[in-house]
């Protein structure tokens, strides 16, 4: 049997094991039954319909933890905390307490939308030349990633604590118990985790991750192996008892700093950096698309602004008259992406450090001017950034950061109508590869531009002390013309997150696909480089026609991790990305 067929078979067996062995048995609910896989490795999915509430997360065990919190009367925010703690354990390659997150929260009672920033920060000792070698040239990416130099101050716990103080219903300590129990009793190693462990060439070289994930011969522990993580259980219990302070001060913080500063490639993180970290509540960024109001996270995330730019440019075209995932659809979507990413790469960074023209970037007149640059017949090629201030703006140097797609998205609606859209990450798969007491530390500082200047101009997203690196995470909520929440969505996937989310929004709002169909639709788009088409999908057949229009086309794996919920008068309709192991669970 080939490795691919073993993975496909084991994925089905794992799903059955999860529902039978570790999840509370619930008979007769379609949303609890594992979906069948197709021969391509993608999971065949249909939209899940629930009446009261639903949780969509990247692993069924995490979804189950969130669902059980909602069953006990917890809020969407309570459920998000339980989900994140379980993801730290069962999906360690993507997110966890050693990383950061952005959270968009809708309060159904007050009708207010709030956004919370739990992005990592650079240490106080960080300098702009952090990722340059002795000759002043940018380091090779993994020379910068692996080790302590790439580790930023984790932010997710402080952010969740801040949000819980305002929106939580259940006690903080109760929300950690599902993850603690799983860590103590063990969970089955999933096919996706196995595949990533098998492909990674760094993690197996570093203890204690090596002993936890790998066998003596250096190969990953087999799919279905029960992983027990007692060190993480102890850490989570300390945080449950002592709040986020137990993480940011005391022995856990000391162990983080020791691990970072004593790594083979050491970093300069200090206990003071951890103790002084602050999560922030920020203003959401919102724009109009057709008859809808679309809102998301502002800087230091570029996700909300760039999604809004893509939508604002596409608003000038009648997409409803164009067949989904057709040549014309992919052409227009890719051209809009080029223009939006060109602005993103120049202007967007941590707004606490550089002036970001937030309102100007999504001004309808400016986006109309940008859309006028698009030809229906010929590709722009590489777009140049616009001048959203409509005057002589300060011109930044071109960013040279690289993001890799190891992130996770959580979508939740509770029984009261409160909602969470939260994207969480440790950046690259397995982050810095440094494990501390059962959890992995992020490598988010490599989201900064490695070069602090280009052509003599400062890069907005350059490294600076206590600055937050730019992100592409794009947790989004959509409202109708009456201000009613109608959609909760977001995705994993590094810098492609923006295209993944915008594609799903267009697919649902313009093309009328249900949420699952919108997420399952092949991925495509441009980040102001080649037009990217998802390998092993029907859009690959569009390559010759796109090349006639002047596109340079790359056929690549575009492994999104998109999760979404649509709110209707009849209830909730949710979907999970078929490319990953996630599942909607609710009632």
C-alpha positions, 0 to 999 in steps of 0.5 A: 500500500502506498503512503498516500493510500495509507494516509487516506485509509488512516484518515477514515479510521482516525475520524471513526476513532475520534467520534467513537473513543474520545468524543461523547457519543451522540446518535443520529446527528449528521454533523457528528458523523465523519465525512467520506474521503474522495480518491483525491485526498479531499474530503467530500463534504456537504454543508452542516445545518444546525439550529442553536449553535455551531463550532468549526475548527481544524480538528474534530476534537477541538470542535467537540471541546467548543461544542461542549462548552456551548452545551453548558451555556458558555459563550462563543468566546468561552468556546474559542478558548477551549478550542484553542487549548485543544488545538495547541495539543492536537494541531501543534504544527499550526497554532497554540499558546506559544503563538498569536491570534486575531479575534473578531467578536460580535456581541448580539445583545449590543450589536457591536463588533469588536476586534482583539489583537493578540499578535506577537511582538519583537523583543525590546532588544530587536534591531532592523538588521536582525535577519541580515548576515555579516555581509548585510544580505538577508538570511536564507529563510530557514536559517532565520526560522529555526532557533530563538532568533525568530521567536516573538512574544506570544500573544494569544493567551493575553488576548483571550484573557482580555476578551474573556473578561468582557464576553465570557460566561463560564469560569476561565478555569473550566475552559482548559479542562478538555485540553488538560484531559486530552493531554493526560489521556492522550489523543491519536496522531492524525494523518495531517500531523503525520504528513507534516512531521514526515516532511519536516527536516528540522523538528526531528533534530531538536529535543524535546520535540524529537522524542515526543513526535518521532521514533528512535530511527527518526521517522514519525510515530505512526498515524493513530499513535496515542500522544500523551503530553503531561508537560502541557497538561501541567502548563495548562493547569497552571494557566487555568488556576492562575490566569495568563499571568501564570504564562507571562510570569514565573517558571513558564516564562523563565523556561521560554526565555531559557529555551530561546536564549540557549538555542543553537541560534539564540534569540534575545527574548527576556522575561521582561518582554513576556511580563510587559506584553499587552493585548490590544482592542482595535477598531475593525476595518469595514467596507461595503460590498454589493449590499453587504457590509464586510468587516475584519481586522485592521493593522498589524494584520493586512488581511482585512484591508486587502480582502476589502480592497479585492472586493472593492475592485471586483465590485466594479464588475458584474461577477454574478454574470460570470461562471464560477471558477471560469477563465473570466472569473479567475482573470478578474479575481487575479487582477484584483489581487495583483492591485491589492497585494501591491498596496499591501506590500508597500503600505501595511504594517504595525500602525503603532509604528508607521502611518497606515492609510487605512481609510484611503486604501479602501476608499470607494473612489480610490478602488474604482480608479484601481479597477479601471487599470484592469483589462478584460483581455490582458493581464496587468502582469506585475502591478505597482502600488497606487497612491491612496492619499491622492497626493505625494505620499511617503513612499516606502521600500518594497517589503521582502517578508515571507509567510508560510501556511501554517495557521488555523481558523475558528468560526463559532456562533453561540445560542445567543447569536454571539459570534467569533471569527478567530485566526491563530498561528505560530507561522511556519509549520512547527514554528521555530521548532523549539518546544517548551514544556509540551508546546511549540514556540512561534517564528512570527518575527520572520513575518517582518521584512528581512531587509529593513530598506530597499533602494534607500527607502525604509520598509514599513514592515521592518523589524523594530523593538516591540513592534508587531510583524504584519500578518495576512490573517483575515477573520471576517464577518459580513452583515446585510443592509439592515446590520444583521450578521449573516456570515462568519469566515476566515482561513489558514494559509499564510499570505494566500489567506487573503485570496482564500477568504476573498474567493469564498466571499465572492463564491457565496455572495456573488455566485450563490454557492452555499458555504460548503461549496464556496469553501470547496471551490478550487483556489486561485488568485495572484499575490502580484506575481504568477497567477496561482491555480490549485493543483489537482483541481479543474481550474488547472485546465484554465492555464492555456486560456489564461496564458493567452491573456498574458498570465504567467501561471503556476500550478501549485498546492493551495492548501487553505484551511477555510471555515465558515458559518452562514446565519439564516432565519432557519438556522446556521449553515456551516462548512469546513475546508475539504483540504484539512481535517476540520469539522463543524459540530453543533446542535 
